[in-house]
Every structure is written in C-alpha cells, then in structure tokens.
Amino acid sequence: MTARAVANRFEVEKVYASHLDLAADASIDAVAVSADYAQQGEIAADLLKAGKHVFMEKPMAISVGQGERILNAANKGHARLMVAYMKRFDPGNLLARTTIRQWLRDGTKGRLLYARNHGFQGQWLNGLTQAEPYTKSDEPIQAFDAASLYPSWLPHDERTTYLAFLQQYSHNLNLLRFLLEADQQARVRVETASLDGDGMTGLTILHLSGIRSTLETATSNFHSWDEQTQIYFEGGWIRLTAPRFFAKSEFSTVEIYEATPVPRYSYPVLSSEYDWNYRAEAAHFLTSLQTGQPFASSGEDAQIDVWLNEQIYKKHLGIS
C-alpha cells in the first residue's frame, strides 16, 4: 500500500483509507491537500465542510462553479482555506511590491505605465534535489471523473490545453495581481487573448487595477526556467527574474532602475528567515491559524485567478 510506505518513510503514525475518514477524525484541525487538479478541489470541499482548515495546491478549482462550491463548503464548515502561491512569499517579489507601493505613494517616479510577465517555462524540475528515490508501487490509481467540473461552455477537445494553461499561468496571473494590488474581481479584466492552436503560446492583454498588463506565454526547451516580470514607471522600472522551481535558498532576483535624479541601477541582496518559499508559505498557514491573521493567499483571492483563466480561454476560443 503506497500510503503506508510513504507514512513509514516520513514517520507518520496514522494512515487513512480515504480523505473522508480523515475528515471524520476529530483530532485533526488542519489538512494540506495536493492531488489531481480537479479532484483536489473536491477533497478540499469535503474537508472544509467537515470543519477542517485547508492548505491546498493551486489551482483551487478548474472552474468558477467548482470554486464557488469550495468557498461555500468553507463557510458551511466555519473553516479557513489558503491556496499555495509560493511566489507571494519570495522576498524578491515582496521587495518589488513594497517598492511599487512606495513609488506610487511618493510620486517620484511618475505614472505607473505598464506591467509585463514573460513565462516561457523550460525545465521546471531543474534544481530539484532528492536524497532518496520516489516511493512508488504498482497499486492502481482510482479513476476520477472530472467531466462535470469543467466550465459548461468549454468544448471537450479544449479541456487538456485549458487545464494546462490554468495550472501553469495561474501563478503568473496571481503574481501580477499581487504586485498591482488587483485583489478584487471588479479590478481585473481581460482585453484580448491571442493564443496559437496549442492553447498555450501567445499574448494576453489584461487590465489590473487600471494598469495595462501583458502575459507572454509559451512552452520552451530552455535548460532552466524562463520567467521575468517587469513593472514600468515613467521614471524607472522594477524587473524580477524568477528562480528555478524547487531550488532552495534561491529567490527572485531584483533589478531596480531609477532615471532621476541621476540614472542608476541597483540589485538588492535578498534574505529570509526561511531558506525556501514553500517552507515560508507553510509556516504562514500555521501562524495564521494560530493568530487569526488573514491568509496572504486566501481562497476568495485565488478564485479570481480561476475566473481570469475562464475569461482568457473564452477570448481565445471566441466565446462571448
């Protein structure tokens, strides 16, 4: 049994036959959920309805409808939901957000002109180190039918690419919204989405908090990870280069350009009490539960990314 093998490896005492058995265990207060993109939302909903706080992998849902059911389950169970967006815990991204706020507040860099995210992907496992081999078995995986969870307007033959775009670019959309404080659905809209037949390669134009923003998307064979974000003001810019996925002690690098009073570049040295953004967000989940402070990436906020993905794909497919 795979579950028992994993439990033995990490010295976990209890093994449950299903998540419903776990939901029935009164000694459990909170659960971390990571599973198939569609199925994990259903697991999260069951746990939330049972009163368990949930920390789940993104995307939160594969449709707005599924997302609404998950949020309703949290309300019904009086439980809290946090969605894992590790980019919000990267000290480089946090510094960029603080700098953007400062420039907007003091006005020294003029008007905020434009935001851009370039995500051409690459070798996403680059930098992953593993001391031991994966725990595997021949145990069959139970089939899960996700058909009813997709948006009703989505053609059947577009589901694979729709899900791939959602899985990858919910990160990028979330980061742009985080930097520009576009934290309400009323503050975001999709102007155009020009994607190739693969459903991934192309350019999307959005408006986030009134700022024209572009999302450049593609799948490449780059040997590492190819992702940059740049926020342009009249008098300067902030450029972020994302680190390799799963690489510990690596954060986004930050370049700050200021045109006045004397043109200059600066490259801040970043540090964090955590050596890994994934560890930082897990600690934030626990601390927030203990103190009652809001999550930095709540379920309600993550629902906006699901909605945005639907809007992008509707534009791509010409569906009104």
MARKETOR-704342 format. One record per residue (C-alpha): residue in three letters; chain; x, y, z. Coordinates in nm, 4 decimals, padded with zeros to 6 digits. Each point is the difference from the previous one (the first is absolute). Example, Ala and Ser with C-alpha at 12.3 -4.5 7.8 and 13.67 -1.06 7.14 Angstrom:
2
+-----+----+----------+----------+----------+
:  aa : ch :       xx :       yy :       zz :
+-----+----+----------+----------+----------+
: Ala :  A :  01.2300 : -00.4500 :  00.7800 :
: Ser :  A :  00.1370 :  00.3440 : -00.0660 :
+-----+----+----------+----------+----------+
//
This chain:
320
+-----+----+----------+----------+----------+
:  aa : ch :       xx :       yy :       zz :
+-----+----+----------+----------+----------+
: Met :  A :  00.0000 :  00.0000 :  00.0000 :
: Thr :  A :  00.1558 :  00.3254 : -00.1157 :
: Ala :  A : -00.1459 :  00.2012 :  00.2860 :
: Arg :  A :  00.1605 : -00.2235 :  00.2610 :
: Ala :  A :  00.3357 :  00.0071 : -00.1808 :
: Val :  A : -00.0006 :  00.3800 : -00.0049 :
: Ala :  A : -00.1104 :  00.0158 :  00.3626 :
: Asn :  A :  00.2848 : -00.2284 :  00.1037 :
: Arg :  A :  00.2518 :  00.2061 : -00.1934 :
: Phe :  A : -00.1020 :  00.3244 :  00.1719 :
: Glu :  A : -00.0858 : -00.1565 :  00.3368 :
: Val :  A : -00.3701 :  00.0850 : -00.0180 :
: Glu :  A : -00.2080 : -00.2035 :  00.2433 :
: Lys :  A : -00.3489 :  00.0030 : -00.1521 :
: Val :  A : -00.1085 : -00.1142 : -00.3450 :
: Tyr :  A : -00.3578 :  00.0517 : -00.1221 :
: Ala :  A : -00.1807 : -00.2015 : -00.2642 :
: Ser :  A : -00.1458 :  00.3208 : -00.1441 :
: His :  A : -00.0152 :  00.3726 :  00.0656 :
: Leu :  A : -00.3532 : -00.0487 :  00.1329 :
: Asp :  A :  00.1413 : -00.2148 :  00.2811 :
: Leu :  A :  00.2443 :  00.2783 :  00.0764 :
: Ala :  A : -00.2851 :  00.2543 : -00.0053 :
: Ala :  A : -00.1795 : -00.2079 :  00.2642 :
: Asp :  A :  00.3018 :  00.0048 :  00.2353 :
: Ala :  A : -00.0767 :  00.2586 :  00.2699 :
: Ser :  A :  00.3683 :  00.0212 :  00.0987 :
: Ile :  A :  00.0926 :  00.1599 : -00.3351 :
: Asp :  A : -00.0260 :  00.3792 : -00.0228 :
: Ala :  A :  00.1658 :  00.0762 : -00.3350 :
: Val :  A :  00.0962 : -00.1872 : -00.3163 :
: Ala :  A :  00.2324 :  00.0633 : -00.2950 :
: Val :  A : -00.1466 : -00.1161 : -00.3317 :
: Ser :  A :  00.1816 : -00.0710 : -00.3255 :
: Ala :  A : -00.1539 : -00.2267 : -00.2609 :
: Asp :  A : -00.1213 :  00.0009 : -00.3582 :
: Tyr :  A : -00.1014 :  00.3561 : -00.0923 :
: Ala :  A : -00.3735 : -00.0717 : -00.0183 :
: Gln :  A : -00.0162 : -00.2597 :  00.2774 :
: Gln :  A :  00.1883 :  00.2031 :  00.2591 :
: Gly :  A : -00.2765 :  00.2587 :  00.0048 :
: Glu :  A : -00.2575 : -00.2661 :  00.0809 :
: Ile :  A :  00.2233 : -00.1374 :  00.2760 :
: Ala :  A :  00.0463 :  00.3509 :  00.1397 :
: Ala :  A : -00.3756 :  00.0645 : -00.0045 :
: Asp :  A : -00.0723 : -00.3175 :  00.1973 :
: Leu :  A :  00.2624 :  00.0892 :  00.2594 :
: Leu :  A : -00.1135 :  00.3629 :  00.0308 :
: Lys :  A : -00.3616 : -00.1082 :  00.0398 :
: Ala :  A :  00.1154 : -00.2242 :  00.2850 :
: Gly :  A :  00.1573 :  00.3006 :  00.1736 :
: Lys :  A :  00.3639 : -00.0667 : -00.0932 :
: His :  A :  00.2180 :  00.2944 : -00.0999 :
: Val :  A :  00.1603 : -00.0670 : -00.3376 :
: Phe :  A :  00.3279 :  00.0964 : -00.1637 :
: Met :  A : -00.0282 : -00.1133 : -00.3614 :
: Glu :  A :  00.2070 :  00.0074 : -00.3180 :
: Lys :  A : -00.1041 :  00.2316 : -00.2798 :
: Pro :  A : -00.2060 :  00.0151 : -00.2104 :
: Met :  A : -00.2755 :  00.0100 :  00.2577 :
: Ala :  A : -00.2559 : -00.1163 : -00.2554 :
: Ile :  A : -00.0303 : -00.0723 : -00.3708 :
: Ser :  A : -00.3084 :  00.2178 : -00.0387 :
: Val :  A : -00.1674 :  00.2907 :  00.1732 :
: Gly :  A : -00.2899 : -00.2313 :  00.0838 :
: Gln :  A :  00.2234 : -00.2473 :  00.1810 :
: Gly :  A :  00.1747 :  00.2879 :  00.1753 :
: Glu :  A : -00.3312 :  00.1341 :  00.1283 :
: Arg :  A : -00.0895 : -00.3405 :  00.1428 :
: Ile :  A :  00.3357 : -00.0171 :  00.1781 :
: Leu :  A : -00.0478 :  00.3456 :  00.1537 :
: Asn :  A : -00.3559 : -00.0906 :  00.1021 :
: Ala :  A :  00.1347 : -00.3138 :  00.1682 :
: Ala :  A :  00.2437 :  00.2127 :  00.2006 :
: Asn :  A : -00.2829 :  00.2271 :  00.1132 :
: Lys :  A : -00.2179 : -00.2956 :  00.0918 :
: Gly :  A :  00.2765 : -00.1649 :  00.2021 :
: His :  A :  00.1222 :  00.3282 :  00.1552 :
: Ala :  A :  00.3462 : -00.0915 : -00.1273 :
: Arg :  A :  00.2742 :  00.1977 : -00.1716 :
: Leu :  A :  00.1565 : -00.0617 : -00.3408 :
: Met :  A :  00.3463 :  00.1051 : -00.1158 :
: Val :  A :  00.1258 : -00.0679 : -00.3531 :
: Ala :  A :  00.3712 : -00.0630 : -00.0570 :
: Tyr :  A :  00.1534 :  00.2849 : -00.1993 :
: Met :  A :  00.3658 : -00.0164 :  00.1006 :
: Lys :  A :  00.0860 :  00.3075 : -00.2119 :
: Arg :  A : -00.1753 :  00.2153 :  00.2600 :
: Phe :  A :  00.2605 : -00.1120 :  00.2542 :
: Asp :  A :  00.3065 :  00.0666 : -00.2147 :
: Pro :  A :  00.1980 :  00.2886 :  00.1568 :
: Gly :  A :  00.0802 :  00.1365 : -00.3458 :
: Asn :  A : -00.3664 :  00.0250 : -00.0911 :
: Leu :  A : -00.0797 :  00.1489 :  00.3407 :
: Leu :  A :  00.2703 :  00.2637 : -00.0461 :
: Ala :  A : -00.1357 :  00.0836 : -00.3453 :
: Arg :  A : -00.3510 :  00.0408 :  00.1396 :
: Thr :  A :  00.1240 :  00.2296 :  00.2762 :
: Thr :  A :  00.1994 :  00.2073 : -00.2507 :
: Ile :  A : -00.2997 :  00.0338 : -00.2335 :
: Arg :  A : -00.2141 :  00.1203 :  00.2911 :
: Gln :  A :  00.2671 :  00.2495 :  00.1037 :
: Trp :  A :  00.0368 :  00.1407 : -00.3522 :
: Leu :  A : -00.3764 :  00.0337 : -00.0344 :
: Arg :  A : -00.0224 :  00.1704 :  00.3382 :
: Asp :  A :  00.2837 :  00.2515 : -00.0378 :
: Gly :  A : -00.0461 :  00.0676 : -00.3713 :
: Thr :  A :  00.3740 :  00.0334 : -00.0626 :
: Lys :  A : -00.0055 : -00.2425 : -00.2955 :
: Gly :  A : -00.3051 :  00.1469 : -00.1677 :
: Arg :  A : -00.2853 : -00.2042 : -00.1384 :
: Leu :  A : -00.0136 : -00.3794 :  00.0050 :
: Leu :  A : -00.0082 : -00.0815 : -00.3716 :
: Tyr :  A : -00.0068 : -00.3711 : -00.0626 :
: Ala :  A :  00.0596 : -00.3468 :  00.1457 :
: Arg :  A :  00.1353 : -00.3037 : -00.1817 :
: Asn :  A :  00.0453 : -00.3651 :  00.0873 :
: His :  A :  00.2010 : -00.2249 : -00.2297 :
: Gly :  A : -00.0441 : -00.3706 :  00.0704 :
: Phe :  A :  00.1558 : -00.2288 : -00.2586 :
: Gln :  A :  00.0556 : -00.2774 :  00.2557 :
: Gly :  A :  00.2839 : -00.2499 : -00.0580 :
: Gln :  A :  00.1280 : -00.2830 :  00.2201 :
: Trp :  A : -00.2264 :  00.0446 :  00.3013 :
: Leu :  A :  00.1680 : -00.2772 :  00.2007 :
: Asn :  A :  00.3408 :  00.1639 : -00.0455 :
: Gly :  A :  00.1593 :  00.0455 :  00.3406 :
: Leu :  A : -00.2026 : -00.2692 :  00.1724 :
: Thr :  A :  00.2200 : -00.2052 :  00.2288 :
: Gln :  A : -00.1122 : -00.3255 :  00.1527 :
: Ala :  A :  00.1947 : -00.2025 :  00.2502 :
: Glu :  A : -00.2156 : -00.3079 : -00.0467 :
: Pro :  A : -00.1934 : -00.1469 : -00.2944 :
: Tyr :  A : -00.3733 :  00.0536 : -00.0409 :
: Thr :  A : -00.2279 : -00.2341 :  00.1899 :
: Lys :  A : -00.1825 : -00.1987 : -00.2664 :
: Ser :  A : -00.2194 : -00.3076 : -00.0277 :
: Asp :  A : -00.2130 : -00.1885 : -00.2517 :
: Glu :  A : -00.3142 :  00.0901 :  00.1916 :
: Pro :  A : -00.2584 :  00.1278 : -00.2520 :
: Ile :  A : -00.1250 :  00.3568 :  00.0260 :
: Gln :  A : -00.3751 :  00.0279 :  00.0387 :
: Ala :  A : -00.1622 :  00.1667 : -00.3009 :
: Phe :  A : -00.1532 :  00.3428 :  00.0562 :
: Asp :  A : -00.2542 :  00.1484 : -00.2404 :
: Ala :  A :  00.0515 :  00.3766 : -00.0231 :
: Ala :  A : -00.2337 :  00.0572 : -00.2956 :
: Ser :  A : -00.2687 :  00.1793 :  00.2016 :
: Leu :  A :  00.2531 :  00.2343 :  00.1622 :
: Tyr :  A :  00.1191 :  00.1750 : -00.3173 :
: Pro :  A : -00.1731 :  00.3206 : -00.1147 :
: Ser :  A : -00.3189 : -00.0872 : -00.1893 :
: Trp :  A :  00.1042 :  00.2208 : -00.2935 :
: Leu :  A :  00.3380 : -00.1739 : -00.0496 :
: Pro :  A :  00.0148 : -00.2395 : -00.3005 :
: His :  A :  00.1059 : -00.3523 :  00.0919 :
: Asp :  A :  00.3057 :  00.0060 : -00.2274 :
: Glu :  A :  00.1306 :  00.3185 :  00.1679 :
: Arg :  A :  00.0047 : -00.1381 :  00.3536 :
: Thr :  A :  00.3615 : -00.1178 :  00.0004 :
: Thr :  A :  00.1472 :  00.3301 : -00.1186 :
: Tyr :  A : -00.2396 :  00.2034 :  00.2170 :
: Leu :  A :  00.1146 : -00.1917 :  00.3072 :
: Ala :  A :  00.3675 :  00.0298 : -00.0988 :
: Phe :  A : -00.0334 :  00.3772 : -00.0358 :
: Leu :  A : -00.1824 :  00.0276 :  00.3338 :
: Gln :  A :  00.2538 : -00.2161 :  00.1819 :
: Gln :  A :  00.2990 :  00.1927 : -00.1291 :
: Tyr :  A : -00.1145 :  00.3583 : -00.0369 :
: Ser :  A : -00.2159 :  00.0357 :  00.3095 :
: His :  A :  00.3408 :  00.0585 :  00.1646 :
: Asn :  A :  00.0847 :  00.2830 : -00.2390 :
: Leu :  A : -00.3427 :  00.1611 :  00.0139 :
: Asn :  A :  00.0054 : -00.0181 :  00.3779 :
: Leu :  A :  00.3436 :  00.1623 :  00.0186 :
: Leu :  A : -00.1026 :  00.2893 : -00.2256 :
: Arg :  A : -00.3132 :  00.0545 :  00.2087 :
: Phe :  A :  00.2058 : -00.0176 :  00.3194 :
: Leu :  A :  00.2468 :  00.2623 : -00.1222 :
: Leu :  A : -00.2724 :  00.2350 : -00.1272 :
: Glu :  A : -00.2418 : -00.0614 :  00.2899 :
: Ala :  A : -00.2722 : -00.1186 : -00.2362 :
: Asp :  A : -00.1696 : -00.1908 :  00.2799 :
: Gln :  A : -00.3626 :  00.0334 : -00.1112 :
: Gln :  A : -00.1682 : -00.1433 : -00.3068 :
: Ala :  A : -00.1349 :  00.3461 : -00.0802 :
: Arg :  A :  00.3597 :  00.1219 : -00.0343 :
: Val :  A :  00.1017 : -00.2499 : -00.2690 :
: Arg :  A : -00.1068 : -00.0672 : -00.3575 :
: Val :  A :  00.1300 : -00.1743 : -00.3102 :
: Glu :  A :  00.0213 :  00.2164 : -00.3126 :
: Thr :  A :  00.1322 : -00.2522 : -00.2528 :
: Ala :  A :  00.1495 : -00.3484 : -00.0071 :
: Ser :  A :  00.1896 : -00.0981 : -00.3132 :
: Leu :  A :  00.1110 : -00.3619 :  00.0370 :
: Asp :  A :  00.1224 : -00.2493 : -00.2587 :
: Gly :  A : -00.1738 : -00.3276 : -00.0717 :
: Asp :  A :  00.1924 : -00.1648 :  00.2839 :
: Gly :  A : -00.2003 :  00.2112 :  00.2432 :
: Met :  A :  00.3174 :  00.1114 :  00.1800 :
: Thr :  A :  00.2177 :  00.2128 : -00.2274 :
: Gly :  A : -00.0966 :  00.3630 : -00.0354 :
: Leu :  A : -00.0750 :  00.3343 :  00.1573 :
: Thr :  A : -00.2761 :  00.1037 :  00.2392 :
: Ile :  A : -00.0770 :  00.3644 :  00.0777 :
: Leu :  A : -00.1611 :  00.0722 :  00.3348 :
: His :  A : -00.0894 :  00.3016 :  00.2094 :
: Leu :  A :  00.0936 : -00.0418 :  00.3662 :
: Ser :  A : -00.0894 :  00.2840 :  00.2352 :
: Gly :  A : -00.0284 :  00.2153 : -00.3111 :
: Ile :  A :  00.3502 : -00.0892 : -00.1226 :
: Arg :  A :  00.0424 : -00.1581 : -00.3442 :
: Ser :  A :  00.1848 : -00.3254 :  00.0565 :
: Thr :  A :  00.1181 : -00.2727 : -00.2351 :
: Leu :  A :  00.0526 : -00.3708 :  00.0503 :
: Glu :  A :  00.2434 : -00.1611 : -00.2462 :
: Thr :  A : -00.0448 : -00.3764 : -00.0036 :
: Ala :  A :  00.1727 : -00.2944 : -00.1657 :
: Thr :  A :  00.1613 : -00.3356 :  00.0665 :
: Ser :  A :  00.3727 : -00.0099 : -00.0751 :
: Asn :  A :  00.2954 : -00.2380 :  00.0298 :
: Phe :  A :  00.2013 :  00.2467 :  00.2056 :
: His :  A :  00.2412 : -00.1897 :  00.2261 :
: Ser :  A : -00.1135 :  00.1909 :  00.3094 :
: Trp :  A : -00.3055 :  00.2153 :  00.0696 :
: Asp :  A : -00.0873 :  00.2998 : -00.2185 :
: Glu :  A : -00.2257 :  00.2432 :  00.1859 :
: Gln :  A :  00.0309 :  00.3729 :  00.0559 :
: Thr :  A : -00.2349 :  00.2705 :  00.1239 :
: Gln :  A :  00.0527 :  00.3723 : -00.0598 :
: Ile :  A : -00.1943 :  00.2983 :  00.1312 :
: Tyr :  A :  00.0611 :  00.3246 : -00.1899 :
: Phe :  A : -00.0369 :  00.3515 :  00.1362 :
: Glu :  A :  00.0733 :  00.3230 : -00.1877 :
: Gly :  A :  00.3154 :  00.0437 :  00.2054 :
: Gly :  A :  00.1174 : -00.3542 :  00.0612 :
: Trp :  A : -00.0767 : -00.3692 :  00.0068 :
: Ile :  A :  00.0151 : -00.3082 :  00.2164 :
: Arg :  A :  00.1026 : -00.3265 : -00.1670 :
: Leu :  A : -00.0393 : -00.3414 :  00.1627 :
: Thr :  A :  00.1615 : -00.3205 : -00.1230 :
: Ala :  A : -00.1585 : -00.3104 :  00.1482 :
: Pro :  A :  00.2224 : -00.2685 :  00.1543 :
: Arg :  A :  00.0019 : -00.3644 : -00.1014 :
: Phe :  A : -00.2929 : -00.1948 :  00.1356 :
: Phe :  A :  00.0720 : -00.1944 :  00.3194 :
: Ala :  A :  00.3499 :  00.1481 :  00.0373 :
: Lys :  A :  00.0553 :  00.0745 :  00.3669 :
: Ser :  A :  00.1677 :  00.3233 :  00.1097 :
: Glu :  A : -00.0737 :  00.1572 : -00.3387 :
: Phe :  A : -00.2300 :  00.2983 : -00.0261 :
: Ser :  A : -00.1129 :  00.2250 : -00.2826 :
: Thr :  A :  00.2765 :  00.2386 : -00.1006 :
: Val :  A : -00.0954 :  00.3671 : -00.0050 :
: Glu :  A :  00.1284 :  00.2763 : -00.2256 :
: Ile :  A : -00.1130 :  00.3533 :  00.0809 :
: Tyr :  A :  00.0614 :  00.2793 : -00.2507 :
: Glu :  A : -00.0524 :  00.3654 :  00.0972 :
: Ala :  A :  00.0265 :  00.2717 : -00.2663 :
: Thr :  A :  00.0229 :  00.2949 :  00.2376 :
: Pro :  A :  00.1642 :  00.1902 :  00.1602 :
: Val :  A :  00.2966 : -00.1952 : -00.1392 :
: Pro :  A : -00.0569 : -00.3120 : -00.2140 :
: Arg :  A :  00.0931 : -00.3097 :  00.1962 :
: Tyr :  A : -00.0573 : -00.3742 :  00.0340 :
: Ser :  A : -00.0123 : -00.1847 :  00.3301 :
: Tyr :  A : -00.0057 : -00.3719 :  00.0777 :
: Pro :  A : -00.1174 : -00.0612 :  00.3588 :
: Val :  A :  00.1375 : -00.2978 :  00.1905 :
: Leu :  A : -00.2939 : -00.2039 :  00.1266 :
: Ser :  A : -00.0355 : -00.2081 :  00.3112 :
: Ser :  A : -00.2715 : -00.1823 :  00.1909 :
: Glu :  A : -00.0335 : -00.1896 :  00.3256 :
: Tyr :  A : -00.1080 : -00.2928 : -00.2179 :
: Asp :  A :  00.2250 : -00.1627 : -00.2567 :
: Trp :  A : -00.2926 : -00.0951 : -00.2204 :
: Asn :  A : -00.3135 :  00.1853 : -00.1101 :
: Tyr :  A : -00.1997 : -00.3224 :  00.0351 :
: Arg :  A :  00.1052 : -00.0246 :  00.3640 :
: Ala :  A : -00.0851 :  00.3657 :  00.0574 :
: Glu :  A : -00.3554 : -00.0386 : -00.1283 :
: Ala :  A : -00.0566 : -00.3155 :  00.2081 :
: Ala :  A :  00.1189 :  00.1862 :  00.3099 :
: His :  A : -00.2317 :  00.2906 : -00.0901 :
: Phe :  A : -00.2968 : -00.2377 : -00.0163 :
: Leu :  A :  00.0693 : -00.1327 :  00.3488 :
: Thr :  A :  00.0743 :  00.3407 :  00.1487 :
: Ser :  A : -00.3181 :  00.1468 : -00.1486 :
: Leu :  A : -00.2078 : -00.2787 :  00.1505 :
: Gln :  A :  00.1597 :  00.0583 :  00.3398 :
: Thr :  A : -00.0347 :  00.3797 : -00.0042 :
: Gly :  A : -00.3130 :  00.0510 : -00.2097 :
: Gln :  A :  00.1801 :  00.2261 : -00.2461 :
: Pro :  A : -00.1204 : -00.0032 : -00.3630 :
: Phe :  A :  00.1639 : -00.2346 : -00.2473 :
: Ala :  A :  00.2260 :  00.1625 : -00.2575 :
: Ser :  A : -00.1670 : -00.2191 : -00.2658 :
: Ser :  A : -00.3566 : -00.0755 :  00.0994 :
: Gly :  A : -00.2470 : -00.2150 : -00.1871 :
: Glu :  A : -00.2074 :  00.3064 : -00.0860 :
: Asp :  A :  00.3041 :  00.1617 : -00.1615 :
: Ala :  A :  00.0997 : -00.3174 : -00.1863 :
: Gln :  A : -00.3497 : -00.0181 : -00.1492 :
: Ile :  A :  00.0862 :  00.3140 : -00.2014 :
: Asp :  A :  00.2753 : -00.1939 : -00.1800 :
: Val :  A : -00.2474 : -00.2742 : -00.0918 :
: Trp :  A : -00.2384 :  00.2653 : -00.1345 :
: Leu :  A :  00.2794 :  00.1688 : -00.1958 :
: Asn :  A :  00.1018 : -00.3291 : -00.1594 :
: Glu :  A : -00.3575 : -00.0551 : -00.1147 :
: Gln :  A : -00.0097 :  00.3499 : -00.1493 :
: Ile :  A :  00.3316 : -00.0535 : -00.1815 :
: Tyr :  A : -00.1146 : -00.3272 : -00.1519 :
: Lys :  A : -00.3359 :  00.1447 : -00.1014 :
: Lys :  A :  00.1883 :  00.2758 : -00.1859 :
: His :  A :  00.2334 : -00.2595 : -00.1537 :
: Leu :  A : -00.2906 : -00.2125 : -00.1233 :
: Gly :  A : -00.2182 :  00.2930 : -00.1024 :
: Ile :  A : -00.2732 : -00.0822 :  00.2507 :
: Ser :  A : -00.1952 :  00.2948 :  00.1339 :
+-----+----+----------+----------+----------+
//
